[in-house]
Amino acid sequence: MTVVEMPEWILILGNFGFPIAITIYLFMRFEKKLEKLENVIIQLSETIRDSRKD
């Protein structure tokens, strides 16, 4: 089977499937890191607020 005989969707999947999968994976990791960062910032702001009350 030559490249000409292959269906177009197989070529599209071959060209764009890997980059799309990597992008989704990185976005999921990035989202988890942002959630952790948000929690740490909230804790830090609460600690600062509590230290100013004393």
MOKAPE-V187085 format. One record per residue. N is the residue number from 1. SS is DSSP state (helix for helix, strand for strand, loop for the rest). OMEGA is omega in whole degrees, 0 to 359 (none if undefined). D_CENTER is the distance of its C-alpha to the mean C-alpha in Angstrom with 2 decimals. Layout:
[[N	SS	OMEGA	D_CENTER] [N	SS	OMEGA	D_CENTER]]
This chain:
[[1	loop	181	37.03] [2	loop	180	36.30] [3	loop	181	33.39] [4	loop	183	35.57] [5	loop	182	36.06] [6	loop	177	32.39] [7	loop	184	30.98] [8	helix	182	28.77] [9	helix	177	25.80] [10	helix	178	25.78] [11	helix	179	25.66] [12	helix	179	22.82] [13	helix	179	20.80] [14	helix	182	21.76] [15	helix	187	20.79] [16	helix	184	17.47] [17	helix	181	16.33] [18	helix	178	15.02] [19	helix	178	13.00] [20	helix	180	11.47] [21	helix	179	10.72] [22	helix	180	9.19] [23	helix	179	6.96] [24	helix	179	5.91] [25	helix	181	5.75] [26	helix	177	3.89] [27	helix	179	1.04] [28	helix	178	3.25] [29	helix	181	4.54] [30	helix	180	4.04] [31	helix	179	5.19] [32	helix	180	7.70] [33	helix	178	8.85] [34	helix	178	9.47] [35	helix	178	11.40] [36	helix	179	13.36] [37	helix	178	14.15] [38	helix	180	15.35] [39	helix	180	17.56] [40	helix	179	19.02] [41	helix	178	19.87] [42	helix	179	21.58] [43	helix	180	23.50] [44	helix	180	24.53] [45	helix	177	25.81] [46	helix	178	27.76] [47	helix	179	29.24] [48	helix	180	30.33] [49	helix	180	31.83] [50	helix	181	33.69] [51	helix	179	35.05] [52	helix	180	36.46] [53	helix	184	38.33] [54	loop	none	40.33]]
